[in-house]
Amino acid sequence: MRRMLLLTLFLLLLSACAVPAETEEPSAPPLQEAPEEPAPAEASPEEEVPVEEVPSEDHVLLTLDAPLADGRTLRLEAVGKRVDEYSAGVREVRVYDGDALIQTILSREAIQAEWDEGMPEAFYHYTECWSPEESMEVLDLNFDGSADFGLFGWICNNTIPYYYWIWDAETEQYQYAFTLQGAEAHPETKELTAGYKDGPAGSRYVTEVYKPGETGDLLLDRVEVETWESTGDSGRPGFEIWVPYEEAGPIRPGGPGLNLEEDFHYFHVEDPVTEVREDGTVFRYTEILDWNQEYGELVLTSREEYTDENRQ
């Protein structure tokens, strides 16, 4: 009997060694989604993000602060993507007051206002710019102490156009205002200038000068033209200042195309002249003409010798 018990115990021990101990099977590694293209870190203007590195899905392209006259500072986020191999585009701008989203502005609002209908549908969704760093800018357009903003509109071979929105303190919202090329704010004179090339082969550089009117709206004050067309001295340009006729009424930024010959008159002209005298010497001077209200025409008021010192 004892031998039988020992034999049974021995067989049980053998069977226990033959069966491997149960172990927890390792779980299969979770499926990993294809990694998204990383959003580029915000770079300084000297370290622009190449367009090919911009993700092709919507993300925050650029974030800028927008100080307000009441002491608050809003945060503006330009949201967009790479729209093709050469450019990026903004679809919307999100406006935050602290952590609160107070407004979402679609680029389509400005694009439709500028281009009307007739373009492919995809055209209206995104702006077009060279890099995220250039996609948006902040400046006080109407000198009310609150920052306004603009979106780089589209790539062209002239001064870059921007779509601009102005802060409305009453509604606490940004309102689309106008499109301007090369806009610059000059707080010291409270003038907003916009400039672009015009004329044959870009021979004229036109600067529109706007000032706030009595109601605070920006109104065109004058147009300054630097021109290389048919000057009397090929080494330097002429200079003209045009002002609108009173009957033309107030002219706001982004209005109908300006027609200098119909809606404006000369106010001031600097005409460069080169004169070769009988003894062969060359005399260079500038004729200054100013508008005479009594005569209704330009009148020569002075003639100034041109030198490297005065450069007139």
ZAKOL-176614 format. One record per residue (C-alpha): residue in one letter; chain; y, x, z. Coordinates in Angstrom, 3 decimals. Example, Ala and Ser with C-alpha at 12.3 -4.5 7.8 and 13.67 -1.06 7.14 Angstrom:
# residues 2
> resn|chain|c2|c1|c3
> A|A|-4.500|12.300|7.800 $
> S|A|-1.060|13.670|7.140 $
//
This chain:
# residues 312
> resn|chain|c2|c1|c3
> M|A|0.000|0.000|0.000 $
> R|A|2.380|2.771|0.903 $
> R|A|1.570|4.503|-2.398 $
> M|A|2.373|1.316|-4.271 $
> L|A|5.759|1.010|-2.564 $
> L|A|6.641|4.625|-3.383 $
> L|A|5.640|4.131|-7.022 $
> T|A|7.757|0.984|-7.300 $
> L|A|10.770|2.761|-5.767 $
> F|A|10.336|5.702|-8.152 $
> L|A|10.285|3.428|-11.204 $
> L|A|13.443|1.664|-10.054 $
> L|A|15.224|4.998|-9.684 $
> L|A|14.169|6.034|-13.199 $
> S|A|15.449|2.803|-14.716 $
> A|A|18.786|3.184|-12.881 $
> C|A|19.348|6.688|-14.354 $
> A|A|18.385|5.556|-17.852 $
> V|A|21.146|2.861|-18.022 $
> P|A|24.624|4.344|-18.354 $
> A|A|27.182|3.174|-15.874 $
> E|A|29.423|0.368|-17.167 $
> T|A|32.864|1.618|-18.128 $
> E|A|35.933|-0.322|-19.219 $
> E|A|36.324|-0.048|-22.950 $
> P|A|39.718|1.393|-23.895 $
> S|A|41.967|-1.243|-25.438 $
> A|A|43.074|-0.708|-29.013 $
> P|A|46.561|0.702|-29.316 $
> P|A|49.137|-2.016|-30.036 $
> L|A|50.228|-2.416|-33.658 $
> Q|A|53.434|-0.608|-34.232 $
> E|A|56.013|-2.099|-36.529 $
> A|A|57.546|0.115|-39.125 $
> P|A|60.469|1.850|-37.451 $
> E|A|63.835|0.383|-38.298 $
> E|A|66.444|2.600|-39.817 $
> P|A|68.519|3.834|-36.893 $
> A|A|72.120|2.747|-36.765 $
> P|A|74.364|5.763|-37.154 $
> A|A|76.228|6.900|-34.091 $
> E|A|79.932|6.273|-34.233 $
> A|A|81.452|9.339|-35.831 $
> S|A|84.909|10.772|-35.975 $
> P|A|86.730|10.661|-39.319 $
> E|A|85.832|14.331|-39.774 $
> E|A|82.118|13.465|-39.432 $
> E|A|81.683|10.476|-41.697 $
> V|A|78.211|8.976|-42.004 $
> P|A|76.902|9.354|-45.584 $
> V|A|76.334|5.994|-47.238 $
> E|A|72.666|6.752|-47.871 $
> E|A|72.134|6.993|-44.097 $
> V|A|73.639|3.564|-43.412 $
> P|A|70.917|0.934|-42.743 $
> S|A|70.392|-1.730|-45.393 $
> E|A|70.247|-4.449|-42.712 $
> D|A|73.233|-5.893|-40.847 $
> H|A|74.319|-3.895|-37.828 $
> V|A|77.577|-2.766|-36.193 $
> L|A|79.285|-0.405|-38.629 $
> L|A|82.397|0.304|-36.565 $
> T|A|83.927|-0.686|-33.219 $
> L|A|87.685|-0.519|-32.567 $
> D|A|89.954|-1.499|-29.668 $
> A|A|92.772|-3.986|-30.315 $
> P|A|95.439|-3.990|-27.557 $
> L|A|97.405|-7.217|-27.082 $
> A|A|100.981|-7.763|-25.938 $
> D|A|99.757|-9.496|-22.747 $
> G|A|97.942|-6.349|-21.572 $
> R|A|94.412|-7.252|-22.619 $
> T|A|92.408|-5.130|-25.026 $
> L|A|90.021|-6.868|-27.391 $
> R|A|86.976|-5.214|-28.931 $
> L|A|86.442|-5.630|-32.662 $
> E|A|82.995|-5.058|-34.141 $
> A|A|82.662|-4.798|-37.910 $
> V|A|79.140|-5.955|-38.771 $
> G|A|77.666|-5.075|-42.148 $
> K|A|75.249|-2.879|-44.048 $
> R|A|74.768|-0.558|-46.993 $
> V|A|75.328|-2.783|-50.026 $
> D|A|74.316|-0.238|-52.671 $
> E|A|73.755|3.496|-53.054 $
> Y|A|77.481|4.196|-53.145 $
> S|A|79.079|1.825|-50.649 $
> A|A|78.828|-0.086|-47.394 $
> G|A|80.242|-3.536|-46.699 $
> V|A|81.378|-5.751|-43.825 $
> R|A|80.019|-9.290|-43.560 $
> E|A|81.809|-10.341|-40.378 $
> V|A|84.029|-9.135|-37.556 $
> R|A|83.143|-10.139|-33.990 $
> V|A|86.032|-10.335|-31.541 $
> Y|A|85.241|-9.781|-27.856 $
> D|A|87.452|-10.291|-24.819 $
> G|A|85.473|-8.304|-22.279 $
> D|A|81.886|-9.507|-22.654 $
> A|A|82.910|-12.876|-24.103 $
> L|A|82.647|-13.399|-27.852 $
> I|A|85.807|-15.371|-28.681 $
> Q|A|85.755|-15.347|-32.491 $
> T|A|83.531|-14.491|-35.444 $
> I|A|85.407|-13.879|-38.690 $
> L|A|83.565|-13.949|-42.011 $
> S|A|84.736|-11.591|-44.744 $
> R|A|84.117|-14.423|-47.183 $
> E|A|87.320|-16.103|-45.991 $
> A|A|89.474|-13.297|-47.374 $
> I|A|87.353|-12.511|-50.422 $
> Q|A|87.525|-16.098|-51.650 $
> A|A|91.270|-16.243|-51.036 $
> E|A|91.804|-13.108|-53.109 $
> W|A|89.287|-13.648|-55.908 $
> D|A|88.985|-17.439|-56.145 $
> E|A|85.774|-18.766|-57.702 $
> G|A|83.730|-17.499|-60.616 $
> M|A|82.188|-14.344|-59.147 $
> P|A|78.450|-14.023|-58.360 $
> E|A|77.646|-15.616|-54.991 $
> A|A|76.611|-12.297|-53.414 $
> F|A|80.082|-10.905|-54.159 $
> Y|A|81.709|-13.123|-51.516 $
> H|A|79.563|-12.044|-48.568 $
> Y|A|80.497|-8.381|-48.102 $
> T|A|83.513|-6.160|-48.526 $
> E|A|83.071|-2.803|-50.236 $
> C|A|84.003|0.621|-48.848 $
> W|A|82.975|4.262|-49.038 $
> S|A|81.880|4.718|-45.422 $
> P|A|81.618|2.822|-42.083 $
> E|A|84.547|4.833|-40.685 $
> E|A|86.834|3.387|-43.359 $
> S|A|85.539|-0.181|-43.165 $
> M|A|88.168|-1.454|-40.694 $
> E|A|91.561|-0.429|-39.315 $
> V|A|93.787|-1.678|-36.497 $
> L|A|97.595|-1.782|-36.649 $
> D|A|100.480|-4.014|-35.531 $
> L|A|101.578|-5.525|-38.833 $
> N|A|104.397|-7.771|-37.578 $
> F|A|105.561|-5.684|-34.584 $
> D|A|104.890|-8.369|-31.971 $
> G|A|103.059|-5.945|-29.684 $
> S|A|99.565|-7.229|-30.525 $
> A|A|97.142|-5.346|-32.726 $
> D|A|96.139|-6.909|-36.027 $
> F|A|93.326|-5.608|-38.215 $
> G|A|92.325|-5.068|-41.819 $
> L|A|89.072|-4.656|-43.746 $
> F|A|88.728|-2.169|-46.604 $
> G|A|88.563|-4.615|-49.516 $
> W|A|87.067|-2.929|-52.543 $
> I|A|86.870|0.466|-54.241 $
> C|A|89.385|1.033|-57.009 $
> N|A|91.185|3.876|-58.784 $
> N|A|94.495|2.938|-57.148 $
> T|A|95.667|2.726|-53.529 $
> I|A|92.950|0.982|-51.508 $
> P|A|93.500|-2.738|-50.820 $
> Y|A|92.801|-4.156|-47.357 $
> Y|A|92.263|-7.758|-46.266 $
> Y|A|94.472|-8.350|-43.199 $
> W|A|94.242|-10.740|-40.243 $
> I|A|97.134|-11.270|-37.781 $
> W|A|96.688|-12.192|-34.102 $
> D|A|98.037|-15.654|-33.233 $
> A|A|98.978|-15.685|-29.545 $
> E|A|99.113|-19.499|-29.379 $
> T|A|95.587|-20.130|-30.627 $
> E|A|94.265|-16.779|-29.335 $
> Q|A|92.556|-16.280|-32.675 $
> Y|A|92.975|-14.002|-35.654 $
> Q|A|94.285|-15.745|-38.766 $
> Y|A|93.767|-14.422|-42.275 $
> A|A|97.189|-13.398|-43.624 $
> F|A|97.177|-11.442|-46.905 $
> T|A|95.830|-8.553|-48.955 $
> L|A|97.943|-5.398|-49.351 $
> Q|A|97.418|-1.944|-50.819 $
> G|A|98.176|1.150|-48.761 $
> A|A|99.816|-0.720|-45.881 $
> E|A|101.557|1.377|-43.207 $
> A|A|103.427|0.113|-40.142 $
> H|A|106.642|1.902|-39.092 $
> P|A|107.487|0.778|-35.526 $
> E|A|110.688|2.851|-35.400 $
> T|A|112.253|0.779|-38.217 $
> K|A|110.055|-2.322|-37.851 $
> E|A|109.108|-2.066|-41.489 $
> L|A|105.724|-2.596|-43.085 $
> T|A|105.262|-0.740|-46.358 $
> A|A|102.647|-1.206|-49.049 $
> G|A|102.302|1.160|-51.995 $
> Y|A|100.467|1.388|-55.300 $
> K|A|100.618|3.128|-58.675 $
> D|A|101.937|1.308|-61.693 $
> G|A|103.134|1.968|-65.236 $
> P|A|101.555|4.046|-68.026 $
> A|A|99.063|6.549|-66.594 $
> G|A|100.316|5.824|-63.068 $
> S|A|103.803|7.107|-63.901 $
> R|A|105.450|4.903|-61.272 $
> Y|A|104.745|4.666|-57.561 $
> V|A|105.875|1.326|-56.144 $
> T|A|106.553|0.775|-52.427 $
> E|A|107.097|-2.755|-51.114 $
> V|A|109.053|-2.880|-47.831 $
> Y|A|108.606|-5.903|-45.528 $
> K|A|110.466|-6.827|-42.347 $
> P|A|109.936|-9.637|-39.803 $
> G|A|112.196|-12.617|-40.477 $
> E|A|113.814|-14.902|-37.896 $
> T|A|110.511|-16.689|-37.302 $
> G|A|108.565|-13.421|-37.101 $
> D|A|106.983|-13.836|-40.541 $
> L|A|106.958|-10.734|-42.708 $
> L|A|109.344|-11.027|-45.671 $
> L|A|109.987|-8.654|-48.553 $
> D|A|113.206|-6.704|-47.972 $
> R|A|113.190|-4.414|-51.012 $
> V|A|111.039|-2.581|-53.536 $
> E|A|111.347|1.192|-53.938 $
> V|A|110.138|2.812|-57.156 $
> E|A|109.602|6.500|-57.793 $
> T|A|109.283|6.884|-61.542 $
> W|A|108.489|9.688|-63.973 $
> E|A|109.120|7.497|-66.989 $
> S|A|111.837|8.730|-69.371 $
> T|A|113.779|10.700|-66.760 $
> G|A|116.478|13.078|-67.869 $
> D|A|114.716|15.904|-66.048 $
> S|A|110.992|16.316|-66.597 $
> G|A|110.667|18.361|-63.411 $
> R|A|111.550|15.550|-61.003 $
> P|A|111.267|11.764|-60.811 $
> G|A|113.893|9.074|-60.777 $
> F|A|114.275|6.724|-57.835 $
> E|A|115.144|3.011|-57.816 $
> I|A|115.656|0.353|-55.164 $
> W|A|115.327|-3.298|-56.174 $
> V|A|116.189|-6.324|-54.036 $
> P|A|115.262|-9.960|-54.730 $
> Y|A|117.835|-12.446|-55.969 $
> E|A|118.763|-14.966|-53.288 $
> E|A|117.504|-17.814|-55.450 $
> A|A|114.055|-16.183|-55.513 $
> G|A|113.637|-17.334|-51.908 $
> P|A|111.618|-15.573|-49.182 $
> I|A|108.776|-13.474|-50.557 $
> R|A|105.794|-12.968|-48.263 $
> P|A|103.087|-10.286|-48.482 $
> G|A|100.257|-11.031|-50.839 $
> G|A|102.217|-13.677|-52.715 $
> P|A|102.363|-14.113|-56.485 $
> G|A|102.743|-10.952|-58.545 $
> L|A|106.211|-9.426|-58.421 $
> N|A|108.316|-9.356|-61.579 $
> L|A|111.120|-6.883|-60.984 $
> E|A|112.967|-7.728|-64.180 $
> E|A|113.065|-11.488|-63.444 $
> D|A|113.179|-11.917|-59.672 $
> F|A|114.982|-8.708|-58.599 $
> H|A|118.050|-6.706|-59.425 $
> Y|A|118.885|-3.036|-59.020 $
> F|A|120.446|-2.099|-55.695 $
> H|A|120.431|1.692|-55.927 $
> V|A|119.407|4.217|-58.614 $
> E|A|119.093|7.998|-58.563 $
> D|A|118.832|9.290|-62.112 $
> P|A|117.900|12.977|-62.593 $
> V|A|119.731|14.725|-65.438 $
> T|A|119.506|18.163|-67.016 $
> E|A|122.492|19.352|-69.029 $
> V|A|122.531|22.482|-71.202 $
> R|A|126.106|23.764|-71.473 $
> E|A|127.711|25.597|-74.365 $
> D|A|127.198|28.977|-72.726 $
> G|A|123.464|28.255|-72.434 $
> T|A|123.420|27.687|-68.696 $
> V|A|121.422|24.762|-67.374 $
> F|A|123.125|22.356|-65.015 $
> R|A|120.889|19.964|-63.060 $
> Y|A|122.345|17.024|-61.219 $
> T|A|121.605|13.507|-60.004 $
> E|A|123.654|10.488|-60.982 $
> I|A|123.901|7.948|-58.157 $
> L|A|124.438|4.337|-59.171 $
> D|A|124.853|1.390|-56.794 $
> W|A|124.949|-2.350|-57.341 $
> N|A|128.439|-3.790|-57.485 $
> Q|A|128.367|-7.401|-56.349 $
> E|A|131.759|-8.159|-57.939 $
> Y|A|130.764|-6.905|-61.367 $
> G|A|127.128|-7.948|-61.065 $
> E|A|125.915|-4.605|-62.362 $
> L|A|125.211|-0.994|-61.466 $
> V|A|128.219|1.288|-61.120 $
> L|A|128.199|5.094|-61.053 $
> T|A|129.308|6.089|-57.566 $
> S|A|128.635|9.849|-57.461 $
> R|A|127.136|12.816|-59.253 $
> E|A|125.448|15.398|-57.071 $
> E|A|124.320|18.834|-58.164 $
> Y|A|120.594|19.365|-57.764 $
> T|A|119.538|22.430|-55.797 $
> D|A|116.387|23.491|-54.037 $
> E|A|118.208|22.873|-50.760 $
> N|A|119.201|19.238|-51.220 $
> R|A|116.505|18.271|-53.766 $
> Q|A|118.405|15.263|-55.013 $
//
